[in-house]
Amino acid sequence: MTPSNPKIEQPRLGEPYLLTPGPLTTSYAVKEAMLKDWGSWDDDFRAMTQEVRTSLLALLGEGADDFDCVPMQGSGSFSVEAMLASFIPRDGKALVLANGAYGQRSAKTLEYLDRAHVVLDKGDYLPPRGDEVARILADDPDITHVVAIHCETSSGILNPVEEISEATYAAGRKLLIDSMSAFGAIELKPSELRYEAMVSSANKCIEGVPGFGFIVARKSELEAAEGNSHSLSLDAHAQWAHMNKTGQWRFTPPTHVVAAFLEALRAHSAEGGVPGRGERYTRNRNVMVAGMRELGFETLLDNRWLSPIIVTFFCPADEKFVFDQFYTLMKSKGFIIYPGKLTVVDSFRVGCIGQMDEHVMRKVVTAAKESLEEMGVTSAAPPLRALEERAKLAA
Ligand SMILES: *Cc1c(COP(=O)(O)O)cnc(C)c1O
């Protein structure tokens, strides 16, 4: 059943593991692939671009034939912006499903783009549900598009995109998905879940280095997108048409990043593709969460909503716990963790993605245990307020 994982190596350059949801720890082979220079016009590089596009489409699985892939320079947010600007017509209206920083960022992007939109704001981590989406769409016939975040990386919640998709299409609207931190580890098969477009980037679950994102969209939407974008450089239709015609990116491509990404795609395939990658990340999460809970830490989310991408833990109530000190101690033991993004209680996050396996995750737990001891923290239990907050999820 389980595909054999390629051996996860130790970081060879002595750098700490990045327990962060991108940039993340990459393999030496991925870094090494960047040692060569490529001419952006040359046939060799054009072939590399084409291979990136076809390989990414293949990850969609059944139903991919109706889609095409458009790589876009910049960080992931550039691709989100390109998707929103290109597929939501200027007279369209979006419903943004927000439960964290990335949902908020999409809403902010729409503000800049001057696209009409409403936001269902669920706060820091509560999931937007299908019935809520159905109600809002029924009440507002002007809404043309729903924008959903697949894994909201700010809390780590895996949002219920299936029921969101059902509600969206039952009401005759269109779905756009920010699958930045999920794609490559969690299936997003068009045959099982309807959507018009989704985005992700090089430095998340495919384990490449940062430098570009990609939009995967229905060809019919790409065709219809001509003239929608407010932006020259972020026009997904123009990038797509130009790439199909010339095999080239419109403007200087991140050549080394593309070369590294191809190496990352090869490793992804060798690991068993999306299911293989997803299984390793799930084991990473399970081992890490079990170990942290044994130390007394509590997760923000209960198991049902935990993603295999990143996990939010409440900071211990113990007065001796100081996050900055914890961070520094963890770093000195070889692990970079991530501050939390909750507004109501203090938290921190531990990522499960990147070149790490469960053996590394066991060391993470040991490092956390030792760091607590060094700080003189005797209990990792969170404050009562945190648990009250969490009880809202169950309600
Ligand atoms: C990483 C991420 C993005 C993009 O962030 P950048 O910093 O622009 O790369 C967007 N949405 C989600 C859900 C993410 O995890």
PDBQT file of the ligand as one rigid body, heavy atoms in Angstrom, charges set to zero:
ROOT
HETATM    1  C1  LIG A 401       1.672  30.528   1.370  1.00  0.00    +0.000 C 
HETATM    2  C2  LIG A 401       0.271  30.858   1.093  1.00  0.00    +0.000 A 
HETATM    3  C3  LIG A 401      -0.086  31.885   0.192  1.00  0.00    +0.000 A 
HETATM    4  C4  LIG A 401       0.932  32.725  -0.532  1.00  0.00    +0.000 C 
HETATM    5  O1  LIG A 401       1.794  33.376   0.282  1.00  0.00    +0.000 OA
HETATM    6  P1  LIG A 401       3.103  34.057  -0.348  1.00  0.00    +0.000 P 
HETATM    7  O2  LIG A 401       3.810  34.567   0.862  1.00  0.00    +0.000 OA
HETATM    8  O3  LIG A 401       2.687  35.103  -1.286  1.00  0.00    +0.000 OA
HETATM    9  O4  LIG A 401       3.860  32.954  -1.052  1.00  0.00    +0.000 OA
HETATM   10  C5  LIG A 401      -1.424  32.074  -0.088  1.00  0.00    +0.000 A 
HETATM   11  N1  LIG A 401      -2.383  31.329   0.489  1.00  0.00    +0.000 NA
HETATM   12  C6  LIG A 401      -2.086  30.345   1.357  1.00  0.00    +0.000 A 
HETATM   13  C7  LIG A 401      -3.200  29.542   1.938  1.00  0.00    +0.000 C 
HETATM   14  C8  LIG A 401      -0.748  30.071   1.695  1.00  0.00    +0.000 A 
HETATM   15  O5  LIG A 401      -0.452  29.081   2.554  1.00  0.00    +0.000 OA
ENDROOT
TORSDOF 0
